[in-house]
Amino acid sequence: MKHTTRALIIGRWQPFHNGHYEIIKKISQEVDELIIGIGSSQRSHSLKDPFTAGERMMMISKSLENLNIRYYTIPISDIDFNAIWVSCVEALTPPFNQVYTGNSLVRELFTEKGYVVKKPELYNRAEYSGTKIREKMLNNENWEHLVPKSVVDVINEIDGVGRIKRLNEKDY
């Protein structure tokens, strides 16, 4: 029986952009299956985390539908107890044998639990940054070329740019 290589990658995906797309495409060439964790899934409707877990799942699934990738998207909430966080992730996901992350805390927690942890090569990080994309939305700058077309469609469907602008309004 063939051993399946299944990896976990967790991100906030706020929004899912072309850099994320390229990282997932590259990882999918290294593993049989990929678990895409929607990190901080309980967070939404803030300038840092404007999109809901469901909206982020739509962005990812619509972006990856034309690729030959076997994947699962799983919402993963933050818990304020790092020592048991990996166990919570394990309870929410199919079994996996490796983890991809650029986050030093996540890397430490999974390494302590004995997982093979790899740091994905960031794809053009200077251009592809969720923070910069959200700032461009807020400032009426061109952002659409930084995300897959399907993400533009999702953001337009939910009026994501309008949401970000409304969240930035000051109360007097």
N, C-alpha and C positions, 0 to 999 in steps of 0.2 A: 504494500500500500504506500502510495506516494505521500510524503510529508508536505503539508501545505504551509507555505510561508505567508503568514498574515501579520501585517504591521499596523500600528496605530499612529496616527498623526492628529494632534489636537491644535486647533487654532480658534481664534474668535471670529475670523472671516467677516470683518466689519468694514467694507463688504468683501466678498470673494473677488479677487482681482487676477490679472494676468500672471503676476508672480506666483500666486497660489496655484494657478492652473499649471504652470510649467513645473513647479515642484512636484505636484501630484502626478503629472505625466511621467516625470523621471522616476519617482519612487515606484510607480506601477510597473516599470520595466524590471525592477529588482525583486518584486514580491508577487505572490499569486493573488492575494486579496488585500484590500486596504480598508481599515476602519477610519473614517473621518469623524473625529470627535468635534462637536460644536461646543467649544469651551465657553464658560460663563453663560450657559444657555438661559439662565434665569434673568439675565440682564438685557434690557432693551429701553428704547425711548430716552436715551441720554446722548450727549454729543460724542462720547467715547464709544458707546454701544447703542447705536440708533435702531438696529434691526433685530427683530425677534428671532428666536431659534428656528421657527417655521419658515420665516422669510430667508434666513441663511441656508436652510436645507433646500429651498427652492432654487436659490442662486447656484448652489453646488450641483444639484441633480440636473438642472437644465444645462449647465456648462459642460458637464461630463457625459451627457447622453450620446454624443457622437464618437466618444472614445471607447475603445475596447478594454474597459477597466471593470474589474469585479470589486465592488466597494459597498460599504454600509455607512450611512450617516447616523450618528448617535448623539443626541443632546446630552451634554455633561455639565451639571451645575457645579458652581464653586461650593466648597464647604470650608468652614473656617477651622480646619483641623488637619494640617498637612500630614501627620503621621498615619492617618487612615485613608487619605485621599486615593491612593493607588488601589486599595481594596474596593473603594466605592466605584472607581472606573472599571475594575475587573468585573464587578457585579452587573454593570450596565452593558458590557460589550461581549461579543464573541471572544473566545480565547485568542491571544496574539502572542508572537514570540519576539517581536522587536518594536521599538518605539522611535519615531522621528520627531525631534523637537529642537528648536533653537532657544528654548526657555531654560535658563540655568536651574531654576527650582524644579521644574518638571523633570529635567535630566537627572538631577540629584535624587529625587524621590523614586523614579523608576530604576535607576542604577542600584540604589540601596535594596530594592526588591529583587535584584538579580537579572533584570532585563538587559538585553543588548540595546543600547541607545545610540542612535546616530543623529548627527546634526545635518539637516538637509542643506544643500548648497542654495543660498538665497539667489533668486533670479532678479537681477537688476534692481536691487533694493532702493537705490537712489530714486528711481522712478516709481516703482510699485510699492506703495505704502498705504495702508488703510487710513492712517491719520492724514496723510497728504491728500488722498482722494476725498475724504470727508471735508477737509478745508476747502478744496476746490469747489465742491458742491455748495458750500456755505457762501463762497465768494463769487458765485456765478462764473467760474472758470471752466474751461473744457476738461472734463474728467472721463467722458465716455470711452475714449481710446485706451484707457488704463484697465478696463474690465472686459470680460467676454460680452459679446452682444446680448446674450441671454440674461446677463446680470443687469444690463441697461434696461431690458424689457421688464424685469422683476421690479427694479427700483422705480421705473415709471408707473407700473401697475399699482404700486402701493403708495405712490407720491412720496418716496423716500427723501428726495431733495427738499420738498416742502416740509416734511417732518423735521429734518435737521434744522432748517431755517426757523421753524416755529419753536423748536427746543432752545434755540439760541436767543430768542426774544427776552428782553429784560422786563421784569415787572417793576412798576414804579409805585 
